[in-house]
Amino acid sequence: MGFLIVGAFTIMHVICALANSYTTPLYIRLATEPQTKNQYAAPLQDIFFIGNREDVCSPGMQTAYDLALWLLGGHFIILGTRAILSDGTQYVCEHIVVIMLAHTVFMCCAQISTTLPASGGIEECLQANPSGVQTWPWYGMSFITQSFAGGRACADMIYSGHMSNMVILVMCGADTYRTDQSRAVHWLVSFALSVVAAVCIVLCQDHYTVDVVLGVGIAILLCTNSPLRRLARAWGAANYAAECAVLGILGYDVKKE
């Protein structure tokens, strides 16, 4: 399970870093060149952008939505581990990896194809990259590395990766419960964390409201997509068969389902 998660996050990082290395320099150029500055320098109109960003958004709000995402991620790891230990044929990890990879590819295609003005404006983008994007580290800038790499992507508006990943974690986590187990606490806590994250993301102008709405809707569609579920099930069955074969070679008596 650990290798699967690390491998998936590595692939997602590479995809996002490649997209960001194209879109952020492009956005900065569009927002600073005289011909396009008026169109791209300022954020688009959003009815939930209230007041000045510096006055409305405190550092604690950005920490809150990051923490909400990591709490849901940790909760899913616990649920996924429990499901695998109780039934080796479960494919919960394969399912969430397939969904997140599909989500990452889809999101980066949208990001590359359409460049929107950053929700925080060009000044916030330049402040987040004081040394310029040309000084970004060799391993790239993504949602994984931007917390310590000395910069941040600015043109990744379509759509909110925070919200889509949170919904994916919530829905895939719900799939780990047996039919005789109550999911009420899971849904209530997940809903509360998701609302906190959505409000903080929009008030801090780190995404437009439409990005949050699209993130939720697209994540639900991906989680309920039958072909992706069949792919994950086939992958899970192949992994289980390989594990049984390895354990058989090591002398363990494993019953295949």
Secondary structure by P-SEA (a helix, b strand, c coil): caaaaaaaaaaaaaaaaaaaaccaaaaaaaacccccccccccccccccccccccccccaaaaaaaaaaaaaaaaaaaaaaaaaaaaccccaaaaaaaaaaaaaaaaaaaaaaaccccccccaaaaaaaccccccccccccccccccccccccccccccccaaaaaaaaaaaaaaaaccccccaaaaaaaaaaaaaaaaaaaaaaccccaaaaaaaaaaaaaaaacaaaaaaaaaaaaaaaaaaaaaaaaaccccccc
